[in-house]
Amino acid sequence: MTSVSLVIPMYNEALNIGHAIDVAVEALEKYAPDYEIVIVDDASTDESPAIVAAASQENPRIRMLRHEHNRKLGGSLKTGFAAATKDLVLYMDADLPFDPDVIGRAIRALHVTGADVIAGYRLDRTMEGLRRTIYSYCYNALIGVLFGWPHRDINFSFKLMKREVLQAIELKSEGSLIDAELIVKAKNRGFAIQQMGLDYFPRIRGTSHLSSPSVIVKIFRELWTLYPEMREKQRVILSPAEGEGPVASGAARSTNGSFVVSATQDDKNPER
């Protein structure tokens, strides 16, 4: 049976989070009855935490983790990913940028293609306006140039992955660079990534904080700091360590349960 951890970062989403939980539960019960929803409250100042607390009282599969101080998207996702316990992990923004019912199609795509990550991209994002469309195009192009792999929509919040992908990489970004860091590091460790087009629903309630000048500045500051590490190629060792059983998805564990990776120099590993 497929099990899924849905991670939702949340900051002042009182107008969206209740409905997001309802439709997410509907989809998860349909496609992955063994599920949990991990909501990370990033020091919200509105009624969002109270709404989630009420939902968790009705459904024990809903958990809320709270930050005392605002840590932005990257910090929230790292907290949520670390708390995930199911075989597959998906993250979704609280403003419902896609219909959670696509979880079924993504799980099927993971099985059919043999991929380790299904990364969604927006089939049409022009509804956001010209400025954000140009920003997205330039950022995707920059990540492709810097890391040698074109990605159609690196910052879109739909990423369904096997949990061993998260166990094999160390995410360090505290801001919105975390999407690119996740995809680039997963690819550099040999995990297979497939992209899947999705219908996109622009936000109509609440305020987005992900395209402000401070967020963009933080992306480039972290990119400058993490660039050497993100360029480093690492290979997940395929054979299990002595005393371990077979390891799923081509990832190996050491005797203490951690994944074993082998670092190589960038110029010794051609781009894939």
C-alpha positions as CSV (number, residue, x, y, z in Angstrom):
1,M,0.0,0.0,0.0
2,T,1.3,3.4,-0.9
3,S,1.9,5.7,2.0
4,V,2.3,9.5,1.7
5,S,3.5,12.3,3.9
6,L,2.1,15.6,2.7
7,V,4.1,18.6,4.0
8,I,2.5,22.0,4.0
9,P,4.5,25.1,5.0
10,M,2.2,27.8,6.4
11,Y,2.5,31.5,7.3
12,N,-0.6,33.5,7.9
13,E,-2.9,31.4,5.7
14,A,-6.2,31.6,7.7
15,L,-8.1,32.2,4.5
16,N,-6.8,29.1,2.8
17,I,-5.5,26.4,5.2
18,G,-8.9,25.0,6.2
19,H,-10.0,24.3,2.7
20,A,-6.5,23.1,1.7
21,I,-6.7,20.5,4.5
22,D,-10.2,19.3,3.4
23,V,-9.3,18.8,-0.3
24,A,-5.9,17.2,0.6
25,V,-7.6,14.7,2.9
26,E,-10.1,13.9,0.2
27,A,-7.4,13.1,-2.3
28,L,-5.1,11.2,0.1
29,E,-7.9,9.0,1.3
30,K,-8.7,8.2,-2.3
31,Y,-5.1,7.4,-3.5
32,A,-3.0,6.8,-0.4
33,P,-5.1,5.7,2.6
34,D,-1.9,5.4,4.7
35,Y,-1.2,9.1,4.9
36,E,-0.2,11.9,7.2
37,I,-0.4,15.7,6.8
38,V,2.5,17.6,8.4
39,I,1.8,21.4,8.6
40,V,4.7,23.6,9.6
41,D,3.5,26.9,11.1
42,D,6.2,29.5,10.4
43,A,5.3,31.7,13.4
44,S,1.9,32.8,12.0
45,T,0.3,35.8,13.6
46,D,-3.3,35.1,12.4
47,E,-5.8,32.4,13.1
48,S,-4.0,29.7,11.0
49,P,-2.6,27.7,13.9
50,A,-6.1,27.6,15.6
51,I,-7.6,26.3,12.4
52,V,-5.0,23.5,12.1
53,A,-5.3,22.6,15.7
54,A,-9.0,22.1,15.3
55,A,-8.5,20.0,12.2
56,S,-5.9,17.8,14.0
57,Q,-8.4,17.2,16.8
58,E,-10.8,15.8,14.3
59,N,-8.2,13.9,12.3
60,P,-5.2,12.5,14.2
61,R,-3.3,12.1,10.9
62,I,-2.9,15.9,10.8
63,R,0.1,17.2,12.7
64,M,1.3,20.7,13.3
65,L,4.8,21.8,14.0
66,R,5.4,25.4,15.0
67,H,8.4,27.7,14.7
68,E,8.9,30.3,17.4
69,H,10.5,32.6,14.8
70,N,9.8,33.0,11.1
71,R,12.3,30.8,9.2
72,K,10.9,31.3,5.6
73,L,10.2,28.6,3.1
74,G,13.4,26.6,3.3
75,G,13.4,26.4,7.1
76,S,9.7,25.3,7.1
77,L,10.3,22.6,4.5
78,K,13.3,21.2,6.3
79,T,11.3,20.9,9.5
80,G,8.5,19.2,7.7
81,F,10.7,16.9,5.7
82,A,12.5,15.8,8.9
83,A,9.2,14.9,10.5
84,A,7.8,12.9,7.5
85,T,7.5,9.2,8.2
86,K,5.8,7.7,5.1
87,D,7.4,6.1,2.0
88,L,6.6,9.1,-0.3
89,V,6.8,12.7,0.6
90,L,4.9,15.5,-1.2
91,Y,5.0,19.2,-0.5
92,M,2.2,21.6,-1.3
93,D,1.7,25.3,-0.6
94,A,-1.3,26.2,1.6
95,D,-2.9,28.4,-1.2
96,L,-3.7,25.3,-3.3
97,P,-1.7,26.1,-6.5
98,F,-2.9,22.7,-7.9
99,D,-5.7,20.2,-7.4
100,P,-4.5,17.6,-4.8
101,D,-6.3,15.0,-6.8
102,V,-3.3,14.9,-9.1
103,I,-1.5,13.0,-6.4
104,G,-3.0,9.8,-7.9
105,R,-1.5,10.6,-11.3
106,A,1.9,11.5,-9.8
107,I,2.0,8.2,-7.8
108,R,1.2,6.3,-11.0
109,A,3.9,8.3,-12.9
110,L,6.4,7.4,-10.2
111,H,5.6,3.7,-10.6
112,V,5.4,3.7,-14.5
113,T,8.6,5.6,-15.1
114,G,10.7,4.2,-12.2
115,A,11.6,7.7,-11.1
116,D,12.6,8.8,-7.6
117,V,11.1,12.3,-7.9
118,I,8.1,13.7,-9.8
119,A,8.5,17.4,-10.2
120,G,5.4,19.3,-11.3
121,Y,5.5,22.3,-13.6
122,R,2.8,24.8,-14.5
123,L,1.2,24.2,-17.9
124,D,0.3,27.9,-18.0
125,R,1.6,30.5,-15.6
126,T,0.9,33.6,-17.6
127,M,-2.1,34.3,-15.3
128,E,0.4,35.5,-12.7
129,G,1.2,38.5,-14.9
130,L,4.1,39.5,-17.1
131,R,6.6,40.4,-14.3
132,R,6.4,37.1,-12.5
133,T,6.4,35.1,-15.8
134,I,9.6,36.8,-16.8
135,Y,11.1,36.3,-13.4
136,S,10.3,32.6,-13.5
137,Y,11.7,32.2,-17.0
138,C,15.0,33.9,-16.1
139,Y,15.4,32.0,-12.8
140,N,14.8,28.6,-14.5
141,A,17.2,29.5,-17.2
142,L,19.8,30.6,-14.7
143,I,19.5,27.3,-12.7
144,G,19.8,25.4,-16.0
145,V,23.0,27.3,-17.0
146,L,24.6,27.0,-13.6
147,F,23.9,23.3,-13.0
148,G,23.6,21.9,-16.5
149,W,20.1,20.6,-16.5
150,P,17.0,22.4,-17.8
151,H,14.0,22.4,-15.4
152,R,10.8,23.9,-16.6
153,D,9.5,25.3,-13.3
154,I,12.1,24.8,-10.5
155,N,10.1,26.7,-7.8
156,F,6.7,25.1,-8.3
157,S,5.6,23.5,-5.1
158,F,4.6,20.1,-6.4
159,K,7.4,17.7,-5.7
160,L,6.6,14.0,-4.9
161,M,9.6,12.0,-3.9
162,K,10.7,8.8,-2.3
163,R,11.7,9.5,1.3
164,E,15.2,8.0,0.7
165,V,15.9,11.0,-1.6
166,L,15.5,13.3,1.4
167,Q,17.6,11.0,3.6
168,A,20.4,11.0,1.1
169,I,20.8,14.8,0.7
170,E,21.4,17.6,3.2
171,L,19.3,20.7,2.5
172,K,20.8,23.9,3.8
173,S,18.7,26.7,2.3
174,E,16.5,28.7,4.6
175,G,14.8,30.6,1.8
176,S,13.2,29.9,-1.6
177,L,16.4,28.5,-3.1
178,I,15.4,25.2,-1.4
179,D,13.5,24.0,-4.4
180,A,16.5,24.3,-6.7
181,E,18.8,22.9,-4.0
182,L,16.5,19.8,-3.6
183,I,16.3,19.1,-7.3
184,V,20.0,19.8,-8.1
185,K,21.3,17.7,-5.2
186,A,19.0,14.8,-5.9
187,K,20.1,14.8,-9.5
188,N,23.8,15.0,-8.5
189,R,23.3,11.9,-6.4
190,G,22.0,9.9,-9.2
191,F,18.3,10.0,-8.4
192,A,15.9,9.9,-11.4
193,I,13.7,12.9,-11.9
194,Q,10.6,13.2,-14.1
195,Q,8.7,16.3,-14.8
196,M,4.9,16.4,-15.1
197,G,2.7,19.2,-16.3
198,L,-0.1,20.4,-14.0
199,D,-3.0,22.9,-14.2
200,Y,-2.1,25.9,-12.1
201,F,-4.4,27.9,-9.9
202,P,-3.1,31.4,-9.0
203,R,-3.7,32.6,-5.5
204,I,-7.0,34.4,-5.0
205,R,-7.0,34.7,-1.2
206,G,-4.4,35.9,1.2
207,T,-1.0,37.4,0.4
208,S,1.9,35.7,-1.2
209,H,5.3,36.4,0.4
210,L,7.4,34.4,-2.1
211,S,8.1,37.0,-4.8
212,S,9.0,40.0,-2.6
213,P,12.4,41.8,-3.2
214,S,13.7,40.4,0.1
215,V,12.9,36.8,-0.9
216,I,14.7,37.3,-4.3
217,V,17.7,38.8,-2.6
218,K,17.9,35.9,-0.2
219,I,17.7,33.4,-3.1
220,F,20.8,35.0,-4.7
221,R,22.7,35.4,-1.4
222,E,22.1,31.7,-0.7
223,L,23.0,30.7,-4.3
224,W,26.3,32.5,-3.9
225,T,27.0,30.6,-0.7
226,L,25.8,27.2,-1.7
227,Y,26.9,27.1,-5.4
228,P,30.1,25.1,-4.8
229,E,28.2,22.5,-2.8
230,M,25.4,22.3,-5.3
231,R,27.9,21.8,-8.1
232,E,29.5,18.8,-6.4
233,K,28.6,15.5,-7.8
234,Q,27.9,12.6,-5.5
235,R,26.9,9.1,-6.2
236,V,24.6,7.0,-4.1
237,I,26.3,3.6,-3.6
238,L,24.1,0.9,-5.0
239,S,25.2,-2.1,-2.9
240,P,23.9,-2.4,0.7
241,A,26.4,-2.4,3.5
242,E,27.3,-5.6,5.3
243,G,24.5,-6.8,7.5
244,E,21.8,-4.8,5.7
245,G,19.0,-6.2,3.5
246,P,18.2,-5.0,0.0
247,V,18.0,-1.2,-0.3
248,A,15.2,0.5,-2.2
249,S,15.7,2.9,-5.1
250,G,19.4,2.3,-5.5
251,A,20.3,3.9,-2.2
252,A,22.6,2.2,0.3
253,R,22.6,2.4,4.1
254,S,25.6,2.1,6.4
255,T,25.3,-0.1,9.4
256,N,23.9,2.8,11.4
257,G,21.1,3.3,9.0
258,S,22.4,6.4,7.2
259,F,22.8,6.6,3.4
260,V,26.3,6.3,2.0
261,V,27.4,8.7,-0.7
262,S,30.6,9.0,-2.6
263,A,31.8,12.5,-3.5
264,T,33.5,13.1,-6.8
265,Q,35.0,16.2,-8.5
266,D,32.8,18.0,-10.9
267,D,35.2,17.7,-13.7
268,K,35.3,13.9,-13.3
269,N,31.5,13.6,-13.7
270,P,30.0,14.7,-17.0
271,E,26.6,16.3,-16.9
272,R,23.8,13.9,-17.3
